[in-house]
């Protein structure tokens, strides 16, 4: 898993073209907004679970790049904004910062305070995050949802996100936004490990 995290970090840096000249000494912030797959997890009592946003700083040079992880368990593109979690991020974005946007896991849940529909309200929420990031001079990056570890009898992953994945890809193409397809990369990783080893 450490190898996969290192690969993901390097991929994020390369994809976003984070080129930092040593003489500038200007720190760029990567803000992360999303759900539990990205969120900071407790380190107490030997807990092993980590969000990818929590681990990302370990692979970046803190002299030039800092990660400000605002992702929270159970949030959707709707509830993250409705509960007031987006405003503090928006207020801090400065020109040249990045905002990594990954929702979907909870948007598909039926609860009214979380649910959005791919193709309509989900897309609209993503567009709004993109536009508001750009308003502040920031650079939005869209990410598809990571896979859930749900295997069929043949050891193949069952896709559980439906049209939410394509919705992210559509908005990225429509608005000329960098896309990191976490769904594809995490599927390759988890499926290669198989039903048992992937539990680690």
N, C-alpha and C positions, 0 to 999 in steps of 0.2 A: 504493500500500500504506500510506503514511503516513496518507492520508485515512481508510482503513478502520480503522487502529489508533486514530485519534482518535475515530472514530465508536464503536468498540468500547468505548473507555475511558469516553466519555460515557454510553453505554448501561449499562455496568456500574454507574456511579455512580448513575444515575437509577433503575435497577432495584432497587438495594439501599437506596435512600433514605438515602444518606450525607449527612446534613445536619449540618454542623459549625458551631457558634456560635464566632465568633472569640474571645470572652471566655473560653471554657472552656480552651483550650490543651491539650486532652486528645487525644493521638494515638491513633488507631485503626489497628490493623494488619490488613491483608488477607493472610492466609496462602494460598498457592496450592500445591495438591498435584496431581500428575498425571504426564503423560508428556512426550515430547520436544516436542510442539506448544506446550507451556507453558514448558519448561525454559530456563534461561540457557545461551546458546551462547558459544563463544569469540569474542573480538574480534580475535584474532591473524591476521596474514597476509591482511588484507582480507576475512575471512569475512563473508558477507552474511546467513546464516541467523540468525533470532532467534525465540525463543518469545514468545508473546503476554504471558506473565507477566513476561518480561524487559523488555518495552517499556512495560508498564502504568504504572510510576512516572513516566514522562515526562509523563503527562497528569493527574497528581494533585498536589494541593497538599501538599507534604511537611511543612508546619507542622501538618497535621491528620491526614494519612493516609500510612502507609508500607506498602510491599509487601515481604513476606518470602517469596520464591519458593523452594519446596522441591521443585518438580517435577524429575523426572529422566528422562533418555532410557531407553526400554525397559521402564518400570515399568507394572505393572497394579495394579488395586485390591487384588490379593492380594500381589504381590511387594513393593509399597511398604511394606506393613505387616510382612510376614514378614522383610524385610531390616532392619527397625528404623528406617525413615525417618519413620514417623508419630509415634513416641513423642516426639521433640524438639519437634514441632509441638504436640502435645497438651499438653506441659508448659508451653509459652509462652502458650497461649490465655488471654486475660483477657476479662472481661465486656465485651460490645460489639464485640469483634473479629469479623472475618469469615473463614470458611474456604471458599475456592473449590475445588471438588472436580471434577476432570475426568479420567476414565479411559475405557477402552473399546478404544483402539487395540491394546493389547497383551493385554487380557483375551481377545480372540478368537484369539490365537495358540495353537497346540497344545501348546507346552512346558508341562510339568506345574507348573513353579514360577511360571507366569504365568496360566495359563488359568482362566477362570471361565465359568459359563453364565448367559446372560440369563434372567431369570425365577426363578432360584434363587440360586446362589452369588454372582453379580454383584450382584444386588439386595441380598442379605444384607450384602455388604461395604459397599455404599453406605449402607445403613441404619445400620451400625455407625459409620461416619465421622460421619454426621449426629447420631446419639445422643450420641456422645462429645464432639462439638463443643458441643452443647447442655448437656452436663453441666458444662462449664467456663464457661457463660454466653456462649458464642460463637454466631454466626449462620451456619449452613451455607448454602451456595449450590451447587446442582448445575448442571453444564454438560454438554451432549452433546458428543460428539467432533467435531472439525473434519473437514471432508471431506478425502479423499485426492484428489490431482490426477490422476484417471483418467477420460479422456474416451472416449465412443463415437465412431463414425464420423460422427455428426451434430453433434458438438460439445457434447453433453450429458454431464454428469457421471454416472458409474456409482456408485451407492451401494454401499459396501463394508462397512458396519458392521452390517447386518442388524438383528436384534432388540435389539442393545445400546442403540440409540438410544431405542427405546420403553421399555426397562427403566429408563433414567434418568428419562424423563417420568413413568413409573408411580410410581416411588419419590417423586419430587417432589410429585405429586398426593396420594399416600397419606399422606405425612408433613408436608404443608403447608410445603414448602421452596421458596424462590425458585428458579426455573429460568431459566437463560440458554441458549437453544437455539443454541449455536455451530454446529451442523450446518446449520441452515437459513440463518443469516446468512453463513457461509463459503461455502455452496453458491451463494447469490445473487451474492456477490462474485466467486468464481473462475469461475463460469459466464459472468458478464457480461464478463469479460476474455477468455475463450476459451482454446483449447489453447496458443497461442503466447504471448500477452501475460501469461498467468498464470504462465509460467515465471519472470517477474521477481519 
